[in-house]
Amino acid sequence: MMQLTANNSARVQPLQPLRKDSKILILGAGTFGSSTALHLARRGYQHVAVLDAYASPSPISAGNDVNKILELTSSAPRGSAERYVSDKLADDAIRGWKEDPVFHGLYHETGAVTAATSEEGLEALNEGDGYAEADGWMPLNTREDFQKTMPEGVLTGEFPGWQGWWKKDGCGWVQARKALERVIDEAKRLGVVFITGEGGQVLSLIYEDSDVRGAVVAQGPAHRADRVILCAGANAARIFDMQDQLRPTAWTLAHLKMTPEEAALYKNLPVLFNIERGFFMEPDEDKHELKICDEHPGYCNWETGPGSSDRVSTPFAYHQIPLEAEKRIRTFLQDTMPHLASRPFSFARICWCADTPDRAFLISQHPDYASLVVGVGGSGHGFSYIPAVGGVIADCLEDRMDPKMMHRFSWRPETAVNRNWRDVQDRFGPKGSNHVMDFQKITEWTSIEYAES
């Protein structure tokens, strides 16, 4: 890990009080970073800057996607501290999706179908307090049950071995990229400065007087600040020692081009998510493309650093997916919509997220550096909370975070001691893919010809 130490001394400078004119530097313009920038600007902070190596929205950010599932059910026991945190954050997020002008029209409350196929998957799906008829979830046990959740002609498959649940309200999907773009545009309107390219590519932090004082970038002068907020997602460990609390993990997706007639038929569909097969939701309104994701515990890109025996998972941007991912997507389509199973892909990509050991967010003031706040660890479910998560990070910066959230999202390296990097972390995949995979072992990739918009 690169570090810059300038004018270092044994004398520790006292932490300056946080003021509205304090200089605040956010590292990363993805879901957490952009949300934090917006919340700070709305709270009246006058000097907020965001650094990112990529133009916003970032091509490797999980949030830079045409759409995302919004289904915030928690399986944690009712009355537990974990359930309190989950429910509070979900309530704040839903309120933001519905009431905040920035997100107006981007949440589509179409309902959701959640399913599994194997005995193990069904057991996981039905454990805890997540799905119950008392909460509006209706059981699905037959092919006909699943087909009735959507208009005739959409679900033409046999649904072999599928069982699940259907809820008509309180969940659905969101237009992810448009939400991210709106958040960034509104933050800019309120005075936040976004610096991208080499001028925003953070190489290291500035360490002075036993604290963090800013960041060094690939090109141009270093950026100094009164407070630094690390929101670099899957790239955070490149910048700062996360003590194994983050595992950069990637998932795969592809698009199918739909006709205008098909797009009309598929409009306002409930999200369909099989925890072992994959998911889809209605086609996007601009290009009429249907996004399908194959479900699996994720890919890492394990590399060994120069002169080191330590392996690190290194994110990279790529608009292709492994051939095995294409096969999984087509198997999912064969189960659900066989009339689309052989249609060529119009787009494909991998997207990255950062897994904590327990998949809870990591939002905390750093115990060793008083001016450093970390806001990372989306763990595959961060984007749903973009209206609210920046407020939690801002609360952390202002030292007024909800005590239960503070405990749940704390800096907790003890959870990563002797971490099992192959842990699937309660995720599933089809037989043969129910494990964390390695991009370094992939030799065959899809070849997608498409034009960037």
Secondary structure, 3 states (H helix, E strand, C coil): CCEEECCCCCCCCCCCCCCCCCEEEEECCCHHHHHHHHHHHHCCCCEEEEECCCCCCCCCECCCCCCEEECCCCCCCCCCHHHHHHHHHHHHHHHHHHHCHHHCCCEECCCEEEEECCHHHHHHHHCCCCCCHHHCCEEECCHHHHHCCCCCCCCCCCCCCCEEEEECCCCEEECHHHHHHHHHHHHHHCCCEEECHHHHCEEEEEEECCEEEEEEECCCCCEECCEEEECCHHHHHHHCCCCCCCEEEEEEEEEEECCHHHHHHCCCCCEEEECCCEEECCCCCCCCEEEEEECCCCEECEEECCCCCCEEECCCCCCCCEHHHHHHHHHHHHHHCHHHCCCCEEEEEEEEEEECCCCCCEEEECCCCCCEEEEECCCCCCHHHHHHHHHHHHHHHCCCCCHHHHHHCCCCHHHHCCCCCCCCCCCCCCCCCCCCEEHHHCCCECCCCCCCC
